[in-house]
């Protein structure tokens, strides 16, 4: 990219890469797939950015730079620092576990449960059962690693009649092409999932493009569109199970089709593929997937951004974005260190006045080898000098440490988070907490960016169950559910327990809040409401035992019961 062109967008941090200027150009060896005629021009920079980031994750950034014209980049040593940074940030983001939590479910086992608590607990149990069957933690791991590395990830839900539950699948964000309109915010009315299928000569299959489209549109009798883009034969509004008292004229249509690459002409991009040349896929029951009415009024696709997008943007930013140039510097320094270590371990030696052995066959002096046990004969004025490169190697190693500290600071993962901080440099736990402050802010921002997306995912799961008329799921409004994350850093459980006991004993905390604090601190509490009930039952049993052992009544029974509950808490008992 020359000085006459300056692009500032969500991927401007990659402008220093020469390969970014070649994205989409015919004959580009770095991104040949982006030169296809069906590829939308406005998506080229985003897709090129994904490939550059993936090359760092697989230690192939040097190969990509070599394709861009830097021949020396093939010798670059990449030791996994980028992948380590991604995995570290991912580990802190996910925490030790993730749970589905429905608001109000924690009050279901109380003596006087709040209205709707029993229903919330039932929905929470069903959602957790679904999560176990669909391997939600595994899917979340897949999706979130792509989001942390690339900045974006995509999860797609679909109702499976055979399994009688929604299925969850994670897609590469490079396959995701939402059609944003001016009035759309975070939920586009039309979404494409598209990728190219290479030719298979053995099977006699030509190269083709597959496009899966989800589109919101007016309800029609046959789902077809007429010439002016409206639905076919319009029908009356539909009442969805999650809106019993309302009526909607909107539904979601699914189209799954393929096109031969040789049939596509210039200008026939992804959103303009000729339907007359499409080959529609067919479900196992024989239904053609051509504007199939899914009987839902939402697009079952969830886009997860790693960061909160800027105003007017929709895409997230990779955790590597701000430190990519530092990672290049680190790889170059590692390469220099490798070269310096070679001359340090096997030094360059200069000899003067040496008697070199002669090759009997050629009569020429033989080259000397530096190896253990070698003996060289020197004359009276002979001298041997060795080139000492150890000072340069020490400087390079110091530069590596400096770059690692810079990467840790600018990525906000911190040296303490990466594990490179010397434990002897931390005088107290409070100092460690301050050192982890940027990491706390980073994880808080990343989890905030995902909060409403997972709420949306669980809302879709509930509505798909209702639309599929699954057993146990009745009509009614969907309950708000969220993803509950475990603490991302270790906590002082003893200090939290002491704080909880004192606060509860002083009457400034309820028992429910006290148990929730213990749960967040990492105590093995499976269900907060059940734990509260167990503590109360234990306190009542202890009170009854004490009353039976003492003839006179204590006179301050309520206070004594409260003290016993505090004693139960102080033992950390989880029965």
TARA-V176640 format. One record per backbone hydrogen bond with DSSP energy under -0.5 kcal/mol. NH is the residue of the N-H (numbers start at 0). CO is the residue of the C=O. Records with the same first field share a line. If there is no record, write none. Layout:
NH->CO ; CO
This chain:
4->1
7->5
8->6
11->8
13->10
14->11
16->13
17->15
19->16
20->16 ; 17
21->17 ; 18
22->19
24->21
27->24
33->30
34->31
35->32
38->35
42->39
43->40
46->42
47->43
48->44
49->45
50->46
51->47
52->48
53->49
54->50
55->51
56->52
57->53
58->55
59->54
60->54
63->59
64->60
65->61
66->62
67->63
68->65
69->64
70->68
72->69
73->70
74->71
75->72
76->330
77->75
78->76
83->79
84->80
85->81
86->82
87->83
88->84
89->85
90->86
91->87
92->88
93->89
94->90
95->486
98->483
100->98 ; 481
102->479
104->101
106->103
107->104
109->106
112->109
116->113
119->115
120->116
121->117
122->118
123->119
124->120
125->121
126->122
127->123
128->124
129->125
130->126
131->127
132->128
133->129
134->131
135->130
138->134
139->135
140->136
141->137
142->138
143->139
144->140
145->141
146->142
147->143
148->144
149->145
150->145 ; 146
151->145
152->303
153->170
154->301
155->168
156->299
157->166
159->164
160->158
163->159
164->159
166->157
168->155
170->153
174->171
175->172
176->174 ; 191
178->189
179->177
183->180
190->213
191->176
192->211
193->174
194->209
196->207
197->195
199->204
200->198
203->199
204->199
207->196
208->258
209->194
210->256
211->192
212->210 ; 254
213->190
214->252
215->188
216->250
218->248
220->232
225->229
228->225
231->223
233->231
234->218
237->247
239->237
242->239
245->242
247->237
250->216
251->295
252->214
253->291
254->212
255->288
256->210
257->278
258->208
260->206
262->259
263->260
267->264
268->266
269->37
271->268
272->269
276->273
277->274
278->257
279->277
280->255
282->286
285->282
288->280
289->287
290->288
291->253
293->251 ; 291
299->297
300->298
301->154
302->300
303->152 ; 301
304->302
305->150
308->306
312->309
318->147
320->317
322->319
323->319 ; 320
326->322
327->323
328->324
329->325
330->326
331->327
332->328
333->329
334->330
335->331
336->332
337->333
338->334
339->335
340->336
341->337
342->338
343->339
344->340
345->341
348->346
349->384
351->382
354->376
355->353
358->363
359->357
362->358
365->356
370->368
373->370
377->375
378->352
381->378
382->351
384->349
386->347
387->385
388->386
392->388
393->389
394->390
395->391
396->392
397->393
398->394
399->395
400->396
401->397
402->398
403->399
404->400
405->401
406->402
407->403
408->404
409->405
410->406
411->407 ; 408
412->407
413->407
417->413
418->414
419->414
420->414
424->421
425->422
426->424
431->427
432->428
433->429
434->430
435->431
436->433
439->435
440->436
441->437
442->438
443->439
444->440
445->441
446->442
447->443
448->444
449->445
450->446
451->447
453->449
454->450
455->451
456->452
457->453
458->454
459->455
460->456
461->457
462->458
463->459
464->460
465->461
466->462
467->463
468->465
469->464
472->469
473->471
475->240
481->100
483->98 ; 481
484->482
485->93 ; 96
492->490
495->491
496->492
497->493
498->494
499->495
500->496
501->497
502->498
503->499
504->500
505->501
506->503
507->502
508->502
513->509
514->510
515->511
516->512
517->513
518->514
519->515
520->516
521->518
522->517
524->522
525->523
530->526
531->527
532->528
533->529
534->530
535->531
536->532
537->533
538->534
539->535
540->536
541->537
542->538
543->539
544->540
545->541
546->542
547->543
548->544
549->545
559->555
560->556
561->557
562->558
563->559
564->560
565->561
566->562
567->563
568->564
569->565
570->566
571->568
572->567
